[in-house]
Amino acid sequence: MFEVTLVGTGGMMPLKDRHLSSMICRFKTKNILFDCGEGTQISLQKIGWGFKSIDVICITHFHADHVSGLPGLLHAINHSGREEELIIAGPVGLKKIVESLLIIARGLSFPIKYLEIESEENSITIGELTIKSLLLEHRVPCLAYKIETHRQGKFDIELAKALNIPKQFYSELQKGNEIIHEEKRYTPNMVLGTPRKGFKIVFCTDTRPIEEIVQFAEYADLFICEGIYADDDKLEKAKEYKHMLFSEAAHLAKKANVKELWLTHYSPSLSNPEDFIENARDIFENSHTGFDGKSTVLKYEKT
Amino acid sequence: MFEVTLVGTGGMMPLKDRHLSSMICRFKTKNILFDCGEGTQISLQKIGWGFKSIDVICITHFHADHVSGLPGLLHAINHSGREEELIIAGPVGLKKIVESLLIIARGLSFPIKYLEIESEENSITIGELTIKSLLLEHRVPCLAYKIETHRQGKFDIELAKALNIPKQFYSELQKGNEIIHEEKRYTPNMVLGTPRKGFKIVFCTDTRPIEEIVQFAEYADLFICEGIYADDDKLEKAKEYKHMLFSEAAHLAKKANVKELWLTHYSPSLSNPEDFIENARDIFENSHTGFDGKSTVLKYEKT
């Protein structure tokens, strides 16, 4: 199962009841955090997630509302006694920005590995997860991220029996591990079918609704996308600041054939996004407003 | 009247219900913020204070929990449309640190004036307030701050009458302004007695309980002081990390003859400081635990 939780859903400025836009997900033992604006360490505590075991932090871009919580979070992770390497990924310039912020959090007990994503060809593999990115259209270089899980083919028990593979190895072969036993070699491809559809989750903020997002988010199980303004009459403002409207996010969701859309990164002036959800649902029915702490658990379909 | 509010009372790491140690005060139209850890802009919203009109931000030192909220707060102030200069004061190195943090909040619409406090002789005068500082004993250079108000002498109405000063000028003279009317000159010292005792508030964190604090805080109306650990059995830890215990803060309060002590900057491990208040009260009776949002309004004594 794949757990996704919105840590915060505010854009530009945190409000007392709406922290800055951030998302965390967990798959098996791996924890990936997306964006880290001011207060993210507080929001993580509020939603009951620890931060000691975060494996990767993916930063979309270097505006304060997406990155200013890094020194505090790294300081808190340090305080938890972590020693293992932490990966931080982001657009080119990442190392300089983070090291500049770390002027107030020196002497961390764990190493940081910086991954500056120069092209969309770069991807991050962590456990059974792959993280890919897409260059968006914002006022500064900004990346959308897509997390995909690899799901192996179905275990063919009849085939395993026919091949006289001892039962005690079924589980390891199912996990993808090779077995050598009594000079015989059993490999997963002997008993596993073609890979099945894994999970696909996209985190997409801040940007204008460019066409490339459609392909990037195609058939995603969950498309988390900014909707800074609810009303279409804010289109000019959205264009000026390179953001998007509820309706624009919904159009992307529809074109990309995603299963579900969660809106996030609201303007501080938008007090109650839920009042405007129809602006998205009229276009893409399975649209939902994100809120701090909104969470879901995705499960593989039985195939 | 002089309004003092604790914005946050946590040390090292914010908790979901306890933001990082910070204090704000207002006297007439002037607003002074002391420290600005991560989330200060959220805590200020929670306690109902705006941040557009902050005149001075005094930073005690450059550990993350005291300064990491600056980029976000300045970004939010910027968003409010401020154009007036903002003063930021702190230990030597301030400009370099703040500019390093501002890598993620470029293009502010208002100028910043940096005051690097090189010696305790430096003081800041803002309106009728004077802010003085004291070098503390922490792991890095760290300053306590003392805010004092200037209170003029009492207006001697009988004397004003005897000097035939027209009644319409009483108010201006009382405010300390000189009047020239029909070729006559009326000065405040003609009708005001010797200056009266103003307010004195001290904000003192992070430090060992050095003797210099006693003199610095002498007769303060309010002594806001760190008490990172409640129990005396944490003395060695307090010494190692250069902090102080409830009892040490209380000893300082007693020796300095302050009116009232508020404890703040608690360790994240100290869940309920109030359970331990007797550790301070046994030494100095008018000791109180600070909490986020604790507030008081001081009024001049009638003299």
Interface residues (C-beta under 8 A of the other chain):
Chain A: M12 M13 P14 L15 K16 H19 G37 E38 G39 Q41 I42 Q45 K46 F62 H63 A64 D65 V67 S68 G69 P71 G72 H75 A76 H79 K96 I97 S100 L101 I103 I104 A105
Chain B: M12 M13 P14 L15 K16 H19 G37 E38 G39 Q41 I42 Q45 K46 F62 H63 A64 D65 V67 S68 G69 P71 G72 H75 A76 H79 K96 I97 S100 L101 I103 I104 A105
